[in-house]
Amino acid sequence: MKNRIKKWVNFILIAFLLVAVGIVLYSVTVYQNDFPDYSTYSAKPLGIKALYLLSQKMGYQVQRNHYPAKFLEDGAVMVVYRPGSLAFNEPEEQEYLEAWMSRGNTMVLVPDPLTISELWIFNTILEQKTWHEVIHSGDITITWYGLDNGQICIIDQADAFMNTELKDSDAAPAFIQVLERIGNTDVIFNEYYHYLQKPAPGVWELIGIPGQIAAVQLLLALLLTIIRGWKPFGRVRNEGKLLKRPEAEAQKALAGLYMRMKAYPLVLSNYYGYFTQRYQRFLSAPGPLQEKAHHILSACGRFIEENRKSRKELIMLVHQLNRLEDEINGKTRSA
């Protein structure tokens, strides 16, 4: 029964994961079909996707905006290409766009010559203009207007910026010239005025790309944990007791050895007693090796009697006893 329930839970979780992935893909490709004219999404003759990609290739951090002006953040250049007059002229949009520019931001406007007279922005320019400058770049005329705090750049020849016209016109160098003069690498192309609109940023948009990646990773980790089972360090899945891992056993043995080695004199005393008892007959005979042995054993005796705590000296004496034992055994075999 438990296995059957677990299989159903796994099936539901996998289905949920697939749905979540589908939602993410949909959010990325939400405007993949039926792009309107003048959109940066459109690769058709009347789109401006080439201009968008050109800006990206020139090193600018380009984005698309689908939200009302009240959600615009400061510190980025906004490009508005042939805005729809109904969306652009909404009273709330006008209010928030004016407030956004008054905070020192810049808007680049490429108006449609057929609807230019309907746009409210030119009335604002007449009221707030503090300076203006006209620049010609080939066939393109660029007009700069300084407002109370922000600025607006008006570019004519809107048709020259479309996909089919861009490579054969002066629009591309003129547009990059405008961005270079502004000196801001963050560029937003407004799609809200092409009626590709969202009412407000959702949680998914607010957390940004890093947050989205982290959320997907957490979701995958959670699903894998539930599907495979939790496997803490030192445990086997579905087993309630700890494993006796080899490295844990070795660490335990070393810890015990360390505690014993704190009694250095006792350790050496045991080794000293074993050595003298085993090689008593050899040590009683005369010879140069016997003299060397007596010298080493005397040093061991002093270490034990004085109850010394030097680990380095202990190791040195043990090594000397080991080498001495090897020499004695070698001499015995040769004899």
Order of alpha helices (4+ residues) and beta strands (2+ residues): alpha-alpha-beta-beta-alpha-alpha-beta-alpha-beta-beta-beta-alpha-alpha-beta-alpha-alpha-alpha-alpha-alpha-alpha-alpha
